[in-house]
């Protein structure tokens, strides 16, 4: 077992992650390990999603292992079958990677909010971004598609850098998931950044499996329905929302990330 564990660790370190199946013995039964890609840019939102998805896999006798990568790479690994699944994504990804199979029960409803210096900016939907320089997190397909018609699109690796870009007026608007903004931007005083009240988009996000694991989609959907019926999903989300997020984005965090922020792409 020591050699197997060491080999598995080496495979993880080398990024050779998914297509080969790994198995672990448990009471004489063999359970398949499922390698699940996770975007490494939004850890607060990842936490409840991981807990919910882990519960669903355990309910059908599988053991999920979470592999963190930048959003674009995580999606590519899952979409090409190097990983078995992607933790959560909006339906946009199905056009990019048709081999991804949606688990037909929504984990969460993402609301895309625009943050800006101008509380009166007439931005009510994605088409209204055409006259603005817009910042998005690199590799978040939903946000990138929303900003597609903007005057200019700049990409940053995380919410902290996005807020920095807006603070330094490198962009006019940044697009942030509502809960992330409430946790990371709203608590900060003195930044003169405001959230516009109307979401630009409200989209359900789902867990996805690669087509080689398509046989798991229906059992996972049923497991998620059971978790919803017994209140576990609501409990996980409520638990997450009530926990204090220790890394709110303040001026010190922004200054530590540099004076100017990432260059627009």
Short mmCIF file of the C-alpha atoms (twelve columns), coordinates in Angstrom:
data_MODEL
# 
_entry.id   MODEL 
# 
loop_
_atom_site.group_PDB 
_atom_site.id 
_atom_site.type_symbol 
_atom_site.label_atom_id 
_atom_site.label_alt_id 
_atom_site.label_comp_id 
_atom_site.label_asym_id 
_atom_site.label_seq_id 
_atom_site.Cartn_x 
_atom_site.Cartn_y 
_atom_site.Cartn_z 
_atom_site.pdbx_PDB_model_num 
ATOM 1   C CA . UNK A 1   0.000   0.000  0.000   1 
ATOM 2   C CA . UNK A 2   2.919   2.342  0.721   1 
ATOM 3   C CA . UNK A 3   4.197   2.014  -2.849  1 
ATOM 4   C CA . UNK A 4   0.722   2.567  -4.281  1 
ATOM 5   C CA . UNK A 5   0.195   5.672  -2.135  1 
ATOM 6   C CA . UNK A 6   3.609   7.048  -3.114  1 
ATOM 7   C CA . UNK A 7   2.943   6.427  -6.798  1 
ATOM 8   C CA . UNK A 8   -0.464  8.102  -6.539  1 
ATOM 9   C CA . UNK A 9   1.162   11.117 -4.880  1 
ATOM 10  C CA . UNK A 10  3.755   11.311 -7.649  1 
ATOM 11  C CA . UNK A 11  1.043   11.174 -10.298 1 
ATOM 12  C CA . UNK A 12  -0.761  14.047 -8.604  1 
ATOM 13  C CA . UNK A 13  2.428   16.079 -8.406  1 
ATOM 14  C CA . UNK A 14  3.141   15.511 -12.078 1 
ATOM 15  C CA . UNK A 15  -0.386  16.414 -13.112 1 
ATOM 16  C CA . UNK A 16  -1.141  12.996 -14.572 1 
ATOM 17  C CA . UNK A 17  -4.577  13.051 -13.035 1 
ATOM 18  C CA . UNK A 18  -7.710  11.376 -14.127 1 
ATOM 19  C CA . UNK A 19  -7.680  8.954  -16.925 1 
ATOM 20  C CA . UNK A 20  -6.054  6.265  -14.826 1 
ATOM 21  C CA . UNK A 21  -8.392  4.885  -12.179 1 
ATOM 22  C CA . UNK A 22  -7.181  4.619  -8.599  1 
ATOM 23  C CA . UNK A 23  -8.803  2.292  -6.104  1 
ATOM 24  C CA . UNK A 24  -8.774  1.974  -2.341  1 
ATOM 25  C CA . UNK A 25  -9.774  -1.001 -0.235  1 
ATOM 26  C CA . UNK A 26  -12.475 -0.414 2.372   1 
ATOM 27  C CA . UNK A 27  -13.873 -3.369 4.298   1 
ATOM 28  C CA . UNK A 28  -13.184 -5.684 1.403   1 
ATOM 29  C CA . UNK A 29  -15.072 -3.467 -1.077  1 
ATOM 30  C CA . UNK A 30  -13.341 -1.512 -3.801  1 
ATOM 31  C CA . UNK A 31  -14.443 2.119  -4.259  1 
ATOM 32  C CA . UNK A 32  -13.420 4.116  -7.325  1 
ATOM 33  C CA . UNK A 33  -11.750 7.440  -6.631  1 
ATOM 34  C CA . UNK A 34  -13.191 10.266 -8.704  1 
ATOM 35  C CA . UNK A 35  -10.828 13.136 -9.527  1 
ATOM 36  C CA . UNK A 36  -12.794 16.400 -9.397  1 
ATOM 37  C CA . UNK A 37  -11.390 19.657 -10.768 1 
ATOM 38  C CA . UNK A 38  -11.822 22.804 -8.675  1 
ATOM 39  C CA . UNK A 39  -11.159 26.409 -9.686  1 
ATOM 40  C CA . UNK A 40  -8.518  27.774 -7.335  1 
ATOM 41  C CA . UNK A 41  -9.640  31.424 -7.591  1 
ATOM 42  C CA . UNK A 42  -12.696 31.460 -5.299  1 
ATOM 43  C CA . UNK A 43  -11.976 29.340 -2.208  1 
ATOM 44  C CA . UNK A 44  -14.905 30.643 -0.086  1 
ATOM 45  C CA . UNK A 45  -17.511 29.503 -2.611  1 
ATOM 46  C CA . UNK A 46  -15.601 26.283 -3.222  1 
ATOM 47  C CA . UNK A 47  -16.013 25.188 0.401   1 
ATOM 48  C CA . UNK A 48  -19.786 24.556 0.472   1 
ATOM 49  C CA . UNK A 49  -19.757 23.213 -3.092  1 
ATOM 50  C CA . UNK A 50  -17.085 20.665 -2.166  1 
ATOM 51  C CA . UNK A 51  -19.031 19.598 0.908   1 
ATOM 52  C CA . UNK A 52  -22.268 19.141 -1.074  1 
ATOM 53  C CA . UNK A 53  -20.601 17.281 -3.950  1 
ATOM 54  C CA . UNK A 54  -18.616 15.101 -1.541  1 
ATOM 55  C CA . UNK A 55  -21.846 14.123 0.231   1 
ATOM 56  C CA . UNK A 56  -23.427 13.186 -3.107  1 
ATOM 57  C CA . UNK A 57  -20.482 11.006 -4.168  1 
ATOM 58  C CA . UNK A 58  -20.325 9.270  -0.797  1 
ATOM 59  C CA . UNK A 59  -24.053 8.543  -1.086  1 
ATOM 60  C CA . UNK A 60  -23.429 6.567  -4.292  1 
ATOM 61  C CA . UNK A 61  -20.337 4.794  -2.945  1 
ATOM 62  C CA . UNK A 62  -17.601 6.868  -4.559  1 
ATOM 63  C CA . UNK A 63  -14.686 8.787  -3.058  1 
ATOM 64  C CA . UNK A 64  -14.060 12.250 -4.581  1 
ATOM 65  C CA . UNK A 65  -10.603 13.796 -4.596  1 
ATOM 66  C CA . UNK A 66  -10.411 17.524 -5.325  1 
ATOM 67  C CA . UNK A 67  -7.688  18.870 -7.594  1 
ATOM 68  C CA . UNK A 68  -7.167  22.653 -7.596  1 
ATOM 69  C CA . UNK A 69  -6.105  24.468 -10.768 1 
ATOM 70  C CA . UNK A 70  -6.613  27.879 -12.395 1 
ATOM 71  C CA . UNK A 71  -10.144 28.050 -13.887 1 
ATOM 72  C CA . UNK A 72  -9.182  27.636 -17.525 1 
ATOM 73  C CA . UNK A 73  -6.866  24.701 -16.823 1 
ATOM 74  C CA . UNK A 74  -9.354  23.016 -14.480 1 
ATOM 75  C CA . UNK A 75  -12.025 23.147 -17.154 1 
ATOM 76  C CA . UNK A 76  -9.646  21.811 -19.791 1 
ATOM 77  C CA . UNK A 77  -8.571  18.889 -17.567 1 
ATOM 78  C CA . UNK A 78  -12.172 17.881 -16.925 1 
ATOM 79  C CA . UNK A 79  -13.362 18.600 -20.454 1 
ATOM 80  C CA . UNK A 80  -10.682 16.440 -22.038 1 
ATOM 81  C CA . UNK A 81  -11.025 13.563 -19.568 1 
ATOM 82  C CA . UNK A 82  -7.746  14.041 -17.709 1 
ATOM 83  C CA . UNK A 83  -9.958  14.575 -14.675 1 
ATOM 84  C CA . UNK A 84  -13.249 12.800 -14.088 1 
ATOM 85  C CA . UNK A 85  -15.387 15.797 -13.196 1 
ATOM 86  C CA . UNK A 86  -15.571 19.548 -12.569 1 
ATOM 87  C CA . UNK A 87  -16.892 20.808 -9.228  1 
ATOM 88  C CA . UNK A 88  -19.313 23.402 -10.582 1 
ATOM 89  C CA . UNK A 89  -19.785 25.434 -13.735 1 
ATOM 90  C CA . UNK A 90  -22.448 27.383 -15.588 1 
ATOM 91  C CA . UNK A 91  -24.014 25.808 -18.707 1 
ATOM 92  C CA . UNK A 92  -21.737 27.868 -21.005 1 
ATOM 93  C CA . UNK A 93  -19.056 25.192 -20.653 1 
ATOM 94  C CA . UNK A 94  -21.062 22.630 -22.597 1 
ATOM 95  C CA . UNK A 95  -20.409 24.531 -25.821 1 
ATOM 96  C CA . UNK A 96  -16.655 24.553 -25.185 1 
ATOM 97  C CA . UNK A 97  -16.396 20.954 -23.992 1 
ATOM 98  C CA . UNK A 98  -19.259 18.800 -25.312 1 
ATOM 99  C CA . UNK A 99  -17.818 15.757 -23.525 1 
ATOM 100 C CA . UNK A 100 -18.857 17.262 -20.191 1 
ATOM 101 C CA . UNK A 101 -22.142 15.794 -18.937 1 
ATOM 102 C CA . UNK A 102 -24.308 17.940 -16.682 1 
ATOM 103 C CA . UNK A 103 -25.539 16.449 -13.405 1 
ATOM 104 C CA . UNK A 104 -29.143 17.515 -13.647 1 
ATOM 105 C CA . UNK A 105 -29.665 19.164 -10.276 1 
ATOM 106 C CA . UNK A 106 -28.416 22.726 -9.639  1 
ATOM 107 C CA . UNK A 107 -25.942 23.190 -6.808  1 
ATOM 108 C CA . UNK A 108 -26.391 26.945 -6.543  1 
ATOM 109 C CA . UNK A 109 -27.642 30.001 -8.433  1 
ATOM 110 C CA . UNK A 110 -24.870 32.403 -9.342  1 
ATOM 111 C CA . UNK A 111 -25.729 36.089 -9.581  1 
ATOM 112 C CA . UNK A 112 -23.291 38.222 -11.567 1 
ATOM 113 C CA . UNK A 113 -23.005 41.691 -10.025 1 
ATOM 114 C CA . UNK A 114 -21.257 44.752 -11.445 1 
ATOM 115 C CA . UNK A 115 -19.057 46.790 -9.108  1 
ATOM 116 C CA . UNK A 116 -18.121 50.335 -10.131 1 
ATOM 117 C CA . UNK A 117 -17.277 53.791 -8.805  1 
ATOM 118 C CA . UNK A 118 -20.528 55.189 -10.235 1 
ATOM 119 C CA . UNK A 119 -23.670 54.085 -8.402  1 
ATOM 120 C CA . UNK A 120 -25.823 55.600 -11.180 1 
ATOM 121 C CA . UNK A 121 -24.189 53.687 -14.065 1 
ATOM 122 C CA . UNK A 122 -26.978 52.426 -16.396 1 
ATOM 123 C CA . UNK A 123 -25.871 48.792 -16.368 1 
ATOM 124 C CA . UNK A 124 -28.749 46.309 -16.192 1 
ATOM 125 C CA . UNK A 125 -27.506 43.458 -18.349 1 
ATOM 126 C CA . UNK A 126 -24.429 42.219 -20.221 1 
ATOM 127 C CA . UNK A 127 -25.156 44.277 -23.402 1 
ATOM 128 C CA . UNK A 128 -24.922 47.455 -21.311 1 
ATOM 129 C CA . UNK A 129 -21.192 46.843 -20.793 1 
ATOM 130 C CA . UNK A 130 -20.354 47.858 -24.367 1 
ATOM 131 C CA . UNK A 131 -19.249 51.381 -23.370 1 
ATOM 132 C CA . UNK A 132 -17.106 50.290 -20.424 1 
ATOM 133 C CA . UNK A 133 -13.710 48.797 -19.664 1 
ATOM 134 C CA . UNK A 134 -14.597 45.613 -17.801 1 
ATOM 135 C CA . UNK A 135 -12.568 43.395 -15.500 1 
ATOM 136 C CA . UNK A 136 -13.265 39.675 -15.050 1 
ATOM 137 C CA . UNK A 137 -11.551 36.693 -13.444 1 
ATOM 138 C CA . UNK A 138 -9.559  34.817 -16.048 1 
ATOM 139 C CA . UNK A 139 -11.111 31.510 -17.056 1 
ATOM 140 C CA . UNK A 140 -14.580 32.066 -15.566 1 
ATOM 141 C CA . UNK A 141 -16.485 31.414 -18.775 1 
ATOM 142 C CA . UNK A 142 -19.763 32.929 -17.570 1 
ATOM 143 C CA . UNK A 143 -18.112 36.262 -16.735 1 
ATOM 144 C CA . UNK A 144 -15.966 36.296 -19.870 1 
ATOM 145 C CA . UNK A 145 -19.002 35.709 -22.070 1 
ATOM 146 C CA . UNK A 146 -20.948 38.463 -20.318 1 
ATOM 147 C CA . UNK A 147 -18.099 40.927 -20.932 1 
ATOM 148 C CA . UNK A 148 -17.553 39.849 -24.547 1 
ATOM 149 C CA . UNK A 149 -19.048 43.015 -26.091 1 
ATOM 150 C CA . UNK A 150 -17.341 45.455 -23.715 1 
ATOM 151 C CA . UNK A 151 -15.169 48.303 -24.922 1 
ATOM 152 C CA . UNK A 152 -12.189 46.543 -23.360 1 
ATOM 153 C CA . UNK A 153 -11.827 43.393 -21.251 1 
ATOM 154 C CA . UNK A 154 -9.100  42.963 -18.633 1 
ATOM 155 C CA . UNK A 155 -8.516  39.672 -16.846 1 
ATOM 156 C CA . UNK A 156 -7.195  39.065 -13.353 1 
ATOM 157 C CA . UNK A 157 -6.458  35.859 -11.432 1 
ATOM 158 C CA . UNK A 158 -8.806  36.526 -8.488  1 
ATOM 159 C CA . UNK A 159 -11.274 38.887 -6.829  1 
ATOM 160 C CA . UNK A 160 -8.543  40.746 -4.938  1 
ATOM 161 C CA . UNK A 161 -6.804  41.726 -8.164  1 
ATOM 162 C CA . UNK A 162 -10.120 42.694 -9.754  1 
ATOM 163 C CA . UNK A 163 -10.896 45.039 -6.870  1 
ATOM 164 C CA . UNK A 164 -7.416  46.484 -7.176  1 
ATOM 165 C CA . UNK A 165 -7.913  47.176 -10.879 1 
ATOM 166 C CA . UNK A 166 -11.164 49.003 -10.168 1 
ATOM 167 C CA . UNK A 167 -9.725  50.919 -7.248  1 
ATOM 168 C CA . UNK A 168 -6.845  52.128 -9.447  1 
ATOM 169 C CA . UNK A 169 -9.287  52.930 -12.274 1 
ATOM 170 C CA . UNK A 170 -7.641  50.531 -14.676 1 
ATOM 171 C CA . UNK A 171 -11.188 49.418 -15.488 1 
ATOM 172 C CA . UNK A 172 -14.611 51.020 -15.080 1 
ATOM 173 C CA . UNK A 173 -16.534 47.927 -13.986 1 
ATOM 174 C CA . UNK A 174 -15.701 44.533 -12.516 1 
ATOM 175 C CA . UNK A 175 -17.954 41.468 -12.620 1 
ATOM 176 C CA . UNK A 176 -18.167 39.471 -9.401  1 
ATOM 177 C CA . UNK A 177 -20.409 36.696 -8.124  1 
ATOM 178 C CA . UNK A 178 -22.767 38.267 -5.564  1 
ATOM 179 C CA . UNK A 179 -21.781 36.125 -2.578  1 
ATOM 180 C CA . UNK A 180 -18.081 36.646 -3.300  1 
ATOM 181 C CA . UNK A 181 -18.599 40.390 -3.489  1 
ATOM 182 C CA . UNK A 182 -20.547 40.419 -0.234  1 
ATOM 183 C CA . UNK A 183 -17.802 38.445 1.486   1 
ATOM 184 C CA . UNK A 184 -14.746 40.097 0.017   1 
ATOM 185 C CA . UNK A 185 -15.582 43.582 -1.240  1 
ATOM 186 C CA . UNK A 186 -18.689 44.861 0.573   1 
ATOM 187 C CA . UNK A 187 -17.128 44.784 4.091   1 
ATOM 188 C CA . UNK A 188 -14.323 47.125 3.032   1 
ATOM 189 C CA . UNK A 189 -14.826 50.770 3.976   1 
ATOM 190 C CA . UNK A 190 -13.319 53.715 2.112   1 
ATOM 191 C CA . UNK A 191 -12.724 52.117 -1.273  1 
ATOM 192 C CA . UNK A 192 -15.533 54.059 -2.988  1 
ATOM 193 C CA . UNK A 193 -16.596 50.924 -4.832  1 
ATOM 194 C CA . UNK A 194 -20.308 50.174 -5.034  1 
ATOM 195 C CA . UNK A 195 -22.318 47.183 -6.206  1 
ATOM 196 C CA . UNK A 196 -25.083 47.944 -8.677  1 
ATOM 197 C CA . UNK A 197 -28.347 46.539 -7.312  1 
ATOM 198 C CA . UNK A 198 -29.573 44.543 -10.312 1 
ATOM 199 C CA . UNK A 199 -27.778 41.295 -11.234 1 
ATOM 200 C CA . UNK A 200 -26.599 41.194 -14.825 1 
ATOM 201 C CA . UNK A 201 -27.191 37.445 -14.884 1 
ATOM 202 C CA . UNK A 202 -28.700 34.807 -12.617 1 
ATOM 203 C CA . UNK A 203 -27.578 31.344 -13.686 1 
ATOM 204 C CA . UNK A 204 -27.810 27.913 -12.033 1 
ATOM 205 C CA . UNK A 205 -24.500 26.100 -11.751 1 
ATOM 206 C CA . UNK A 206 -24.155 22.329 -11.902 1 
ATOM 207 C CA . UNK A 207 -21.633 19.629 -11.200 1 
ATOM 208 C CA . UNK A 208 -20.223 18.092 -14.411 1 
ATOM 209 C CA . UNK A 209 -18.720 14.693 -15.142 1 
ATOM 210 C CA . UNK A 210 -16.710 13.682 -18.188 1 
ATOM 211 C CA . UNK A 211 -18.593 11.381 -20.558 1 
ATOM 212 C CA . UNK A 212 -16.437 8.418  -19.459 1 
ATOM 213 C CA . UNK A 213 -18.177 8.826  -16.092 1 
ATOM 214 C CA . UNK A 214 -21.580 9.603  -17.630 1 
ATOM 215 C CA . UNK A 215 -23.102 6.609  -15.820 1 
ATOM 216 C CA . UNK A 216 -22.672 8.569  -12.570 1 
ATOM 217 C CA . UNK A 217 -24.717 11.587 -13.681 1 
ATOM 218 C CA . UNK A 218 -28.175 10.193 -12.898 1 
ATOM 219 C CA . UNK A 219 -27.239 8.652  -9.501  1 
ATOM 220 C CA . UNK A 220 -25.491 11.888 -8.502  1 
ATOM 221 C CA . UNK A 221 -28.542 13.943 -9.488  1 
ATOM 222 C CA . UNK A 222 -30.753 11.714 -7.352  1 
ATOM 223 C CA . UNK A 223 -28.309 11.944 -4.443  1 
ATOM 224 C CA . UNK A 224 -28.367 15.746 -4.711  1 
ATOM 225 C CA . UNK A 225 -32.185 15.713 -4.742  1 
ATOM 226 C CA . UNK A 226 -32.132 13.641 -1.558  1 
ATOM 227 C CA . UNK A 227 -29.673 16.089 0.033   1 
ATOM 228 C CA . UNK A 228 -31.996 18.928 -0.931  1 
ATOM 229 C CA . UNK A 229 -35.072 17.157 0.434   1 
ATOM 230 C CA . UNK A 230 -33.445 16.470 3.790   1 
ATOM 231 C CA . UNK A 231 -32.135 20.029 4.103   1 
ATOM 232 C CA . UNK A 232 -28.429 19.237 3.810   1 
ATOM 233 C CA . UNK A 233 -27.773 21.576 0.878   1 
ATOM 234 C CA . UNK A 234 -29.484 24.512 2.584   1 
ATOM 235 C CA . UNK A 235 -27.603 23.688 5.787   1 
ATOM 236 C CA . UNK A 236 -24.228 23.672 4.003   1 
ATOM 237 C CA . UNK A 237 -24.933 27.006 2.319   1 
ATOM 238 C CA . UNK A 238 -26.274 28.616 5.510   1 
ATOM 239 C CA . UNK A 239 -23.273 27.356 7.467   1 
ATOM 240 C CA . UNK A 240 -20.937 28.872 4.897   1 
ATOM 241 C CA . UNK A 241 -22.718 32.235 4.853   1 
ATOM 242 C CA . UNK A 242 -22.634 32.601 8.641   1 
ATOM 243 C CA . UNK A 243 -18.921 31.894 8.951   1 
ATOM 244 C CA . UNK A 244 -16.723 34.969 9.040   1 
ATOM 245 C CA . UNK A 245 -14.474 35.182 5.998   1 
ATOM 246 C CA . UNK A 246 -11.053 36.189 7.383   1 
ATOM 247 C CA . UNK A 247 -9.472  37.561 4.202   1 
ATOM 248 C CA . UNK A 248 -11.704 40.466 3.236   1 
ATOM 249 C CA . UNK A 249 -10.078 42.686 0.657   1 
ATOM 250 C CA . UNK A 250 -8.853  45.857 2.328   1 
ATOM 251 C CA . UNK A 251 -6.335  48.509 1.276   1 
ATOM 252 C CA . UNK A 252 -3.457  46.496 2.788   1 
ATOM 253 C CA . UNK A 253 -4.339  43.459 0.668   1 
ATOM 254 C CA . UNK A 254 -4.585  45.584 -2.451  1 
ATOM 255 C CA . UNK A 255 -1.273  47.328 -1.847  1 
ATOM 256 C CA . UNK A 256 0.390   43.976 -1.220  1 
ATOM 257 C CA . UNK A 257 -0.753  42.842 -4.646  1 
ATOM 258 C CA . UNK A 258 1.040   45.744 -6.347  1 
ATOM 259 C CA . UNK A 259 0.234   49.303 -7.319  1 
ATOM 260 C CA . UNK A 260 -1.164  48.901 -10.806 1 
ATOM 261 C CA . UNK A 261 -2.709  45.460 -11.095 1 
ATOM 262 C CA . UNK A 262 -2.565  43.110 -14.067 1 
ATOM 263 C CA . UNK A 263 -2.412  44.392 -17.574 1 
ATOM 264 C CA . UNK A 264 -5.597  44.211 -19.663 1 
ATOM 265 C CA . UNK A 265 -5.633  41.420 -22.240 1 
# 
